[in-house]
Amino acid sequence: MRVYSVGSRLCKTYNERATNRSWSHLQNFLVTYSSRNATAVDEFAEFEDFEEEFETGAAAAASEEDDGDSIEDVEVEVEDEEEDEEPALEDLELGHDEEEFEGWDAKEPVVGNNKEVPRLTITKVPMHLRTNWDSYFLEMLMLAGLAVYFLNFVVGRSKNQRLANAWFSAHKTLLEENFSLVGDDGSKDVDPNAGLIKESENVFTLWCSGRSCCEGMLVELKLLKRQDLVAVISQIVRPVTDQIQIRVNLTEMDSFVFCVAAKKTAQRLVKDMADISVFCPERRSLEKMGVSQVFSLMNEIGEVSAALIDRRMIDALNKYSDLIDCIHVSDQFTGQKQPQEETGTATKLPEPAKVLICTFNLPTKQRTPQEAADAARPLMQLVFYLLERVKRFRLGKEAKAKAINNRQKAQEAFLKSTHAARAEAAAARREEKRRQEKERIMAEDDPEKQRRWEEKENKRQMKKKGPRMKQLKVKAI
């Protein structure tokens, strides 16, 4: 009985030790598992647990040696129980709850020594710039084009500026002899040293005033777009020339429209200019008068051409046939023809102006700017000569009556073409007047007055809808 009690006491002691050891293993597993998912991991906690386990096992071994050989069979049974419990702990360690940890894939393969190494893709690096210039051919071509464009801009702008300055210096004395103010820019302070006004890189203007029979003279230099490389290339395909347009606003002249122009220019003027297309659309040759055949005449009244084209005019037309482009004198100048859509909506003729317009070509080819300006000086003298001729010319009685009749016909034709637009405008004005009257009546606190106005309006509407009848008066015999 004593042996049985001692054996049972030893078995109870070993069971308590095995239980303590199992709980120690479970605590180690939980500490290790939680340390993997924590933000701050203590890498040395596992080694501390193993040290505690090692100390516990050493103490147990020392106590086992003191107990003796009488309990060997019990130790075997305890060891068997430990071996039976270890698989359960391993199963507990491998098990996990899928809903407890998010973002963790249990089936994720573990990379080991037997797995394939991922392939690395090496990016192809282009060759160095100095060894592959052909790859930058387009960039170099664009840079070269920009350099050429900028160089052409500088050269073309400077040439146009030199040409304009040369023309003004060559004509300044002549302009000052005929006008009291040369180079007026519209400001209150008069600058005696004022000159050309630069509108753009190829357009320069000059305003002169202070002369009898005219309000003033506007000189416009329309030079080639030498600063634009695209325009320079287009000029090779379609050649154009530098031009000077002189417009004199007249105050004294008779009623007529007269134009002498080159054939191509005359064709364009008949098509585009309003006064020429209405009063003198027919083009005639000047060969009978001894003028070069390159010019065409558009004249409203016959005696005007006989008075203006005299011997001096004929000599100038023959000598400077390549420089004179157009000479236009009109008392009905309104600019270019309006489109058909705008003509149908217009209710009033544009205000006409009395003008003398001359367009000349500048001889800049194979000449310096100063030589080209000197060659154009006689053309400016021709303008002043024509100005005096137009000032003194007067139509005869029959020619005057013909001119007045032509202007009346033009007025009637315009009114006829714009009748619908004028009727619509008149109806709109009447409707607006009636609406204002209604607002004024309704604003008053007089019901009787409002009732009378409504009756009047109803009668007017009924009369407008009813048939129209003519009344004939018959005298009694």
C-alpha positions as CSV (number, residue, x, y, z in Angstrom):
1,M,0.0,0.0,0.0
2,R,2.8,2.3,0.7
3,V,4.4,1.6,-2.6
4,Y,1.1,2.4,-4.3
5,S,0.7,5.7,-2.5
6,V,4.2,6.7,-3.4
7,G,3.7,5.7,-7.0
8,S,0.4,7.6,-7.2
9,R,2.0,10.7,-5.6
10,L,4.9,10.6,-8.2
11,C,2.4,10.2,-11.1
12,K,0.5,13.2,-9.8
13,T,3.7,15.2,-9.6
14,Y,4.7,14.3,-13.1
15,N,1.3,15.1,-14.5
16,E,1.4,18.5,-13.0
17,R,4.9,19.1,-14.5
18,A,3.7,17.9,-17.9
19,T,0.7,20.2,-17.7
20,N,2.9,23.2,-16.8
21,R,5.2,22.3,-19.7
22,S,2.3,22.1,-22.2
23,W,1.0,25.5,-21.1
24,S,4.6,26.9,-21.4
25,H,4.7,25.6,-25.1
26,L,1.3,27.2,-25.8
27,Q,2.4,30.5,-24.3
28,N,5.6,30.4,-26.4
29,F,3.5,29.8,-29.6
30,L,1.1,32.6,-28.9
31,V,3.9,35.1,-28.2
32,T,5.7,34.0,-31.4
33,Y,2.5,34.2,-33.5
34,S,1.5,37.6,-32.2
35,S,5.0,39.0,-32.7
36,R,4.8,38.3,-36.4
37,N,1.7,40.6,-36.9
38,A,2.7,43.4,-34.5
39,T,4.1,46.7,-35.8
40,A,7.0,46.5,-33.4
41,V,8.6,43.0,-33.3
42,D,10.9,41.9,-30.5
43,E,13.2,39.5,-32.3
44,F,14.8,38.3,-29.0
45,A,11.6,37.3,-27.2
46,E,11.7,33.7,-28.6
47,F,15.2,33.2,-27.2
48,E,14.1,34.4,-23.7
49,D,11.3,31.8,-23.8
50,F,13.7,29.1,-24.8
51,E,16.0,30.0,-21.9
52,E,13.1,29.8,-19.4
53,E,12.1,26.4,-20.9
54,F,15.8,25.2,-20.6
55,E,15.9,26.2,-16.9
56,T,12.6,24.5,-16.2
57,G,13.8,21.3,-17.9
58,A,17.1,21.3,-16.0
59,A,15.4,21.6,-12.6
60,A,13.0,18.7,-13.5
61,A,16.0,16.6,-14.5
62,A,17.7,17.2,-11.2
63,S,14.6,16.2,-9.2
64,E,14.2,13.1,-11.3
65,E,17.8,11.9,-10.5
66,D,17.0,12.3,-6.7
67,D,13.9,10.2,-6.8
68,G,15.8,7.0,-7.8
69,D,15.3,4.0,-10.0
70,S,11.9,3.0,-8.5
71,I,9.9,5.2,-10.7
72,E,11.4,4.3,-14.1
73,D,8.1,2.7,-15.3
74,V,6.2,5.9,-14.3
75,E,8.7,8.1,-16.2
76,V,8.1,6.0,-19.3
77,E,4.4,6.5,-19.0
78,V,4.9,10.3,-18.5
79,E,7.2,10.5,-21.5
80,D,4.6,8.6,-23.5
81,E,2.0,11.1,-22.5
82,E,4.3,14.0,-23.5
83,E,4.8,12.3,-26.9
84,D,1.0,12.0,-27.3
85,E,0.4,15.7,-26.4
86,E,3.1,17.2,-28.7
87,P,1.2,16.4,-32.0
88,A,-1.8,18.3,-30.6
89,L,0.4,21.3,-29.9
90,E,1.8,21.1,-33.4
91,D,-1.7,21.0,-34.8
92,L,-2.6,24.0,-32.7
93,E,0.4,25.9,-34.0
94,L,-0.4,25.2,-37.6
95,G,-4.1,26.0,-37.3
96,H,-5.4,29.6,-37.9
97,D,-8.6,31.5,-38.2
98,E,-9.1,32.9,-41.8
99,E,-11.5,35.7,-40.6
100,E,-9.1,36.9,-37.8
101,F,-6.3,38.1,-40.1
102,E,-7.1,40.1,-43.2
103,G,-4.8,40.3,-46.2
104,W,-3.0,37.0,-45.3
105,D,-3.1,34.2,-47.8
106,A,-2.5,30.8,-46.4
107,K,-2.0,29.3,-49.8
108,E,0.8,31.7,-50.6
109,P,3.8,29.6,-51.8
110,V,6.9,29.8,-49.8
111,V,10.0,30.6,-51.9
112,G,12.6,28.1,-51.2
113,N,15.8,26.9,-52.7
114,N,14.0,24.7,-55.3
115,K,11.9,27.5,-56.7
116,E,12.6,29.3,-60.0
117,V,14.5,32.6,-59.8
118,P,12.4,35.5,-61.3
119,R,13.7,36.8,-64.6
120,L,15.1,40.3,-64.8
121,T,14.4,42.4,-67.9
122,I,17.1,44.9,-68.7
123,T,16.0,48.1,-70.5
124,K,17.8,48.8,-73.7
125,V,19.8,52.1,-73.3
126,P,20.1,54.2,-76.5
127,M,23.5,55.0,-77.8
128,H,25.2,58.2,-76.8
129,L,24.4,61.4,-78.6
130,R,27.8,61.8,-80.1
131,T,27.7,58.4,-81.7
132,N,24.2,58.6,-83.2
133,W,23.6,62.0,-84.8
134,D,21.2,60.6,-87.4
135,S,18.6,60.1,-84.7
136,Y,18.3,63.9,-84.3
137,F,17.9,64.8,-87.9
138,L,14.4,66.2,-87.6
139,E,15.4,68.3,-84.6
140,M,18.4,69.7,-86.4
141,L,16.2,70.5,-89.4
142,M,13.7,72.4,-87.3
143,L,16.5,74.4,-85.6
144,A,17.9,75.3,-89.0
145,G,14.5,76.3,-90.2
146,L,14.0,78.6,-87.2
147,A,17.4,80.1,-87.7
148,V,16.7,80.8,-91.4
149,Y,13.2,82.3,-90.5
150,F,14.6,84.6,-87.8
151,L,17.5,85.7,-90.1
152,N,15.0,86.4,-92.9
153,F,12.8,88.4,-90.5
154,V,15.6,90.7,-89.4
155,V,16.9,91.2,-93.0
156,G,13.5,91.8,-94.5
157,R,12.3,94.2,-91.8
158,S,15.5,96.3,-92.1
159,K,15.1,96.4,-95.9
160,N,11.5,97.6,-95.7
161,Q,12.5,100.3,-93.2
162,R,15.3,101.5,-95.4
163,L,13.0,101.7,-98.4
164,A,10.4,103.6,-96.6
165,N,12.9,106.1,-95.2
166,A,14.5,106.6,-98.6
167,W,11.1,107.3,-100.2
168,F,10.2,109.9,-97.5
169,S,13.5,111.6,-97.7
170,A,13.2,111.8,-101.6
171,H,9.6,113.3,-101.5
172,K,9.8,115.4,-98.3
173,T,10.7,118.6,-100.1
174,L,7.9,118.1,-102.7
175,L,5.3,117.4,-100.1
176,E,6.3,120.4,-98.0
177,E,5.9,122.6,-101.1
178,N,2.3,121.5,-101.6
179,F,1.1,121.0,-98.0
180,S,1.5,123.1,-94.9
181,L,1.6,120.1,-92.6
182,V,3.5,116.8,-93.5
183,G,3.4,113.9,-91.2
184,D,0.4,114.7,-89.0
185,D,-0.3,111.8,-86.6
186,G,-3.6,113.3,-85.2
187,S,-2.2,114.5,-81.9
188,K,-2.8,118.1,-80.6
189,D,0.9,118.8,-80.5
190,V,2.2,119.4,-84.0
191,D,5.7,117.9,-84.5
192,P,7.6,119.5,-87.4
193,N,9.9,116.5,-87.6
194,A,7.1,114.0,-87.8
195,G,7.4,111.4,-90.6
196,L,6.1,108.0,-91.6
197,I,3.9,106.1,-89.2
198,K,4.7,102.3,-89.1
199,E,1.5,100.4,-89.2
200,S,3.3,97.0,-89.5
201,E,6.6,95.6,-90.7
202,N,5.6,96.2,-94.3
203,V,3.0,99.0,-94.2
204,F,3.8,102.7,-93.6
205,T,1.4,105.7,-93.7
206,L,1.9,109.4,-94.1
207,W,-0.9,112.1,-93.7
208,C,-0.5,115.5,-95.2
209,S,-3.0,118.4,-94.8
210,G,-3.2,122.1,-95.5
211,R,-4.0,122.6,-99.2
212,S,-6.8,124.2,-101.1
213,C,-9.5,122.0,-102.8
214,C,-8.8,119.0,-100.6
215,E,-9.1,118.0,-97.0
216,G,-5.8,116.1,-97.0
217,M,-3.8,113.4,-98.6
218,L,-3.0,109.9,-97.2
219,V,0.0,108.1,-98.6
220,E,0.2,104.4,-97.8
221,L,3.3,102.4,-98.6
222,K,2.4,98.7,-99.1
223,L,5.7,96.9,-99.3
224,L,6.3,93.3,-99.8
225,K,6.3,91.0,-96.7
226,R,10.0,90.5,-96.8
227,Q,10.0,89.7,-93.1
228,D,7.8,86.6,-93.7
229,L,9.7,83.6,-95.1
230,V,6.4,82.0,-96.3
231,A,5.4,85.1,-98.2
232,V,8.9,85.3,-99.7
233,I,8.6,81.7,-101.0
234,S,5.0,82.4,-102.4
235,Q,6.3,85.5,-104.2
236,I,8.6,83.2,-106.2
237,V,5.5,81.4,-107.5
238,R,3.3,84.4,-107.8
239,P,5.4,87.6,-108.2
240,V,4.1,90.8,-106.7
241,T,5.6,94.3,-106.4
242,D,5.9,97.1,-103.8
243,Q,3.1,99.6,-104.2
244,I,2.3,103.2,-103.1
245,Q,-1.4,104.1,-102.8
246,I,-2.2,107.9,-102.6
247,R,-5.7,109.0,-101.7
248,V,-6.7,112.6,-101.8
249,N,-10.0,113.6,-100.2
250,L,-11.4,116.3,-102.5
251,T,-13.7,119.2,-101.6
252,E,-14.2,120.6,-105.1
253,M,-15.0,118.5,-108.1
254,D,-17.8,117.9,-110.6
255,S,-20.1,114.9,-110.8
256,F,-18.3,112.2,-112.8
257,V,-16.5,108.8,-112.4
258,F,-13.3,108.3,-114.3
259,C,-10.7,105.5,-114.1
260,V,-7.5,104.5,-116.1
261,A,-5.9,101.2,-115.0
262,A,-3.9,98.3,-116.2
263,K,-6.0,95.6,-117.8
264,K,-5.8,93.1,-114.9
265,T,-6.4,95.8,-112.4
266,A,-9.4,97.2,-114.4
267,Q,-11.0,93.8,-114.5
268,R,-10.7,93.6,-110.7
269,L,-12.0,97.1,-110.1
270,V,-15.1,96.5,-112.3
271,K,-15.9,93.5,-110.2
272,D,-15.1,94.9,-106.7
273,M,-15.6,98.7,-106.7
274,A,-19.2,99.9,-106.2
275,D,-19.0,103.2,-108.1
276,I,-17.2,101.8,-111.2
277,S,-19.5,98.7,-111.4
278,V,-22.6,101.0,-111.3
279,F,-21.6,104.1,-113.4
280,C,-19.0,102.9,-115.8
281,P,-18.7,99.1,-116.0
282,E,-17.6,99.1,-119.6
283,R,-13.9,98.9,-120.3
284,R,-12.5,100.6,-123.4
285,S,-9.1,100.8,-125.0
286,L,-6.9,103.9,-125.2
287,E,-5.0,103.1,-128.4
288,K,-7.0,105.7,-130.4
289,M,-5.7,108.4,-128.1
290,G,-2.1,107.2,-128.4
291,V,-1.8,105.5,-125.0
292,S,-0.2,102.1,-124.5
293,Q,-2.4,99.2,-125.0
294,V,-1.7,97.9,-121.4
295,F,-4.3,100.3,-120.0
296,S,-8.1,100.3,-120.0
297,L,-10.4,103.2,-119.7
298,M,-13.6,103.3,-117.6
299,N,-15.5,106.6,-118.0
300,E,-19.0,107.7,-117.2
301,I,-19.1,110.8,-119.4
302,G,-17.2,111.2,-122.7
303,E,-16.0,114.7,-122.3
304,V,-14.2,113.9,-119.0
305,S,-11.6,111.7,-120.8
306,A,-11.0,114.3,-123.4
307,A,-10.3,116.9,-120.7
308,L,-8.1,114.8,-118.3
309,I,-6.1,112.7,-120.8
310,D,-4.1,115.5,-122.4
311,R,-0.6,115.4,-123.9
312,R,1.2,115.5,-120.6
313,M,-1.0,112.7,-119.2
314,I,-0.4,110.6,-122.4
315,D,3.4,111.0,-122.1
316,A,3.3,109.9,-118.5
317,L,1.2,106.9,-119.2
318,N,3.5,105.8,-122.0
319,K,6.7,106.5,-120.1
320,Y,5.7,104.9,-116.8
321,S,3.4,102.2,-118.1
322,D,5.2,99.6,-115.8
323,L,4.8,101.8,-112.7
324,I,1.3,103.2,-113.1
325,D,-1.3,100.7,-111.9
326,C,-4.5,102.8,-111.4
327,I,-5.8,106.4,-111.5
328,H,-9.3,106.6,-110.1
329,V,-11.4,109.9,-109.8
330,S,-14.9,109.7,-108.4
331,D,-17.6,111.7,-106.6
332,Q,-19.5,108.5,-105.7
333,F,-16.8,106.5,-104.0
334,T,-18.1,104.2,-101.4
335,G,-15.4,101.5,-101.4
336,Q,-15.9,97.9,-102.3
337,K,-19.2,96.4,-103.3
338,Q,-21.2,95.1,-100.4
339,P,-22.2,91.4,-100.4
340,Q,-25.7,90.5,-101.5
341,E,-26.8,89.6,-98.0
342,E,-25.8,93.0,-96.6
343,T,-27.2,94.8,-99.6
344,G,-30.6,93.3,-99.0
345,T,-30.7,94.4,-95.3
346,A,-29.5,97.9,-96.0
347,T,-32.1,100.7,-96.0
348,K,-29.9,103.6,-97.0
349,L,-27.1,104.3,-99.5
350,P,-23.7,104.7,-98.0
351,E,-22.5,108.3,-97.9
352,P,-20.3,108.8,-101.0
353,A,-17.0,110.6,-101.0
354,K,-15.1,112.7,-103.6
355,V,-11.7,111.2,-104.0
356,L,-8.6,110.9,-106.2
357,I,-6.9,107.6,-105.8
358,C,-3.6,106.7,-107.5
359,T,-1.8,103.4,-107.2
360,F,1.9,103.2,-108.3
361,N,4.4,100.4,-108.4
362,L,7.8,101.0,-106.8
363,P,10.8,99.9,-109.1
364,T,12.7,98.1,-106.4
365,K,14.1,95.2,-108.6
366,Q,17.9,95.5,-109.1
367,R,17.9,99.0,-107.6
368,T,18.9,100.4,-104.3
369,P,16.2,101.9,-102.0
370,Q,17.4,105.4,-102.9
371,E,17.3,104.8,-106.6
372,A,13.8,103.3,-106.4
373,A,12.6,106.4,-104.4
374,D,14.1,108.8,-107.0
375,A,12.4,106.9,-109.8
376,A,9.0,107.3,-108.2
377,R,9.3,111.1,-107.7
378,P,7.7,112.0,-111.1
379,L,4.6,109.9,-110.2
380,M,4.0,112.2,-107.2
381,Q,4.3,115.2,-109.4
382,L,1.7,113.6,-111.7
383,V,-0.7,113.4,-108.7
384,F,-0.5,117.1,-108.0
385,Y,-1.0,117.9,-111.7
386,L,-4.2,115.7,-111.8
387,L,-5.4,117.4,-108.6
388,E,-5.3,120.8,-110.3
389,R,-7.0,119.5,-113.5
390,V,-9.9,118.0,-111.5
391,K,-10.3,121.1,-109.5
392,R,-10.7,123.3,-112.6
393,F,-12.8,121.0,-114.7
394,R,-16.5,121.6,-115.1
395,L,-19.1,119.6,-117.1
396,G,-21.2,121.0,-119.8
397,K,-25.0,121.4,-119.5
398,E,-25.9,118.2,-121.2
399,A,-23.2,116.2,-119.5
400,K,-24.3,117.6,-116.1
401,A,-27.9,116.6,-116.8
402,K,-26.7,113.1,-117.8
403,A,-24.7,112.8,-114.6
404,I,-27.7,113.8,-112.4
405,N,-29.9,111.3,-114.3
406,N,-27.4,108.5,-113.7
407,R,-27.3,109.2,-110.0
408,Q,-31.1,109.2,-109.8
409,K,-31.3,105.9,-111.5
410,A,-28.7,104.4,-109.2
411,Q,-30.8,105.7,-106.2
412,E,-34.0,104.2,-107.5
413,A,-32.3,100.9,-108.3
414,F,-31.0,100.7,-104.7
415,L,-34.3,101.6,-103.2
416,K,-36.1,99.0,-105.3
417,S,-33.6,96.3,-104.3
418,T,-34.0,97.2,-100.6
419,H,-37.8,97.7,-100.6
420,A,-38.5,94.6,-98.6
421,A,-35.9,95.6,-96.0
422,R,-37.3,99.1,-95.7
423,A,-40.9,97.8,-95.4
424,E,-39.8,95.4,-92.7
425,A,-38.0,98.2,-90.8
426,A,-41.1,100.5,-91.1
427,A,-43.4,97.8,-89.8
428,A,-41.0,97.3,-86.9
429,R,-41.1,101.0,-86.1
430,R,-44.9,101.1,-86.2
431,E,-45.2,98.1,-83.9
432,E,-42.8,99.6,-81.5
433,K,-44.8,102.9,-81.4
434,R,-48.0,101.0,-80.9
435,R,-46.5,98.9,-78.0
436,Q,-45.3,102.1,-76.3
437,E,-48.8,103.6,-76.6
438,K,-50.4,100.5,-75.1
439,E,-48.0,100.6,-72.1
440,R,-48.8,104.3,-71.6
441,I,-52.6,103.7,-71.7
442,M,-52.4,100.7,-69.4
443,A,-50.3,102.5,-66.9
444,E,-53.1,105.1,-66.4
445,D,-55.9,104.4,-63.9
446,D,-58.7,105.2,-66.3
447,P,-60.8,102.2,-67.4
448,E,-62.9,104.2,-69.8
449,K,-59.8,105.3,-71.7
450,Q,-58.4,101.8,-71.8
451,R,-61.7,100.5,-73.1
452,R,-61.8,103.1,-76.0
453,W,-58.2,102.2,-76.9
454,E,-59.1,98.5,-77.0
455,E,-62.1,99.2,-79.3
456,K,-60.0,101.2,-81.6
457,E,-57.3,98.5,-81.8
458,N,-60.0,95.8,-82.5
459,K,-61.4,97.9,-85.4
460,R,-58.0,98.4,-86.8
461,Q,-57.4,94.6,-86.7
462,M,-60.7,93.9,-88.4
463,K,-60.1,96.4,-91.1
464,K,-56.7,94.9,-91.7
465,K,-58.1,91.4,-92.1
466,G,-61.0,92.5,-94.3
467,P,-60.9,92.7,-98.1
468,R,-59.6,95.8,-99.7
469,M,-62.1,97.8,-101.9
470,K,-61.6,100.7,-104.2
471,Q,-64.0,103.7,-104.3
472,L,-64.8,105.3,-107.6
473,K,-66.4,108.7,-107.9
474,V,-68.8,109.2,-110.9
475,K,-69.9,112.6,-111.9
476,A,-73.6,113.1,-112.6
477,I,-74.6,114.1,-116.1
